[in-house]
Amino acid sequence: MNTENTSQVLIKRASYAAVLGAIFFVVGYGVYESGAIGTLYSKVSGQTVERPADIPYSRKDMEAARKAYTKDASARPPQMPVSADGYYIPPSESEIPEGPYGDAIKRGRAIFMNPGLYAKDHVGNSMACVNCHLDAGRRENSAPMWAAYSAYPAFRKKTGSVSTLEDRIMGCFMYSMNAPASPSGVAPPAGGEIYRDLVTYMSWLADGAPAGTKLRGKAYPKVPQPERDYDVHRGFVVFQQNCALCHGTNGQGTKDEAGKVKFPPLWGPDSYNWGAGMARIDTAAGFIKANMPLAKPYSLTDQEAWDVAAFINSHERPKDPRQKGTVAEATEKYHAGEKSYYGKVVDGQLRGVGTDAQAGQ
């Protein structure tokens, strides 16, 4: 075979390879776009695969895609709105619609920001929903409400049953806002307007967030327990240097000139009770690491976050409403295995008896 024929053969083969390569690319891209690969993987592994949205992808982009997809099923489906750092973008307060639906959203937001005023018969301390779920429940890594809405119903180990979002909020009233010490002595009754408005507000915040997906920034981050373990005395130093300015040197919070709570108490009779999730040292450490001090998130080391969480939660607070017998019995039934000072002796005093019992000693 002469050189000219060899060159022609090579050119033909290269052409065929290029055409076949183009065909394989088009077919492969089409399969990827169809989501078939993700579907197959989900069936095999049992795990949900979410294709990443374009980043950033604004709420304006989402609304435009919604309109286009409604008119034409072949249009690209709307995606979850995300910021440049990959977190879901909830709607802004200015986007609350007019009419009865918008009114319910506004009522829910008002309760969320100040339950001591708008749900006062069921609040037994100085806490508010926004104290643990910052920026009106919008901030990522602060257990935001847009993530909570899509996470329920769900089985909860704490209750040993499947809880609805209303059940979960009822628990917040019972433990975080210490409903047993409220004028009514109980959380709001099931099916009431308080829950309806709060759930409506949360639903609105979650507009655009996919249901059943564990969203990035959905809860408090898990902070690894330091090798040095946590220490109350080191935590006291961290508290004085980073927390006392807002929460007071005695941890009882601060108020404005009108008497309104600016920063909540962290222990004592006006704080969350022993049944609240925040009373667990690891939970508090995650919240503190990602959100405190308020203007300097992630400024504390893991060790400092654990130490100051231990210091805060080593103090007495209202008793766990579930406790019917002794602290030891409640420890075994409700607090076994927890990173908590419940049922332990600190500074010569048993923790878990409750601030009322402690005051009477």
Helices and strands as residue ranges (DSSP letters): H 3-34, H 36-45, H 59-71, G 93-95, H 100-113, H 115-118, G 120-122, H 129-132, H 134-137, H 145-151, E 154-156, E 161-163, H 165-175, G 179-181, H 193-205, H 232-242, H 244-247, E 254-255, E 261-263, G 277-279, H 281-291, H 302-313, H 327-334, E 345-346, E 349-350, H 355-359
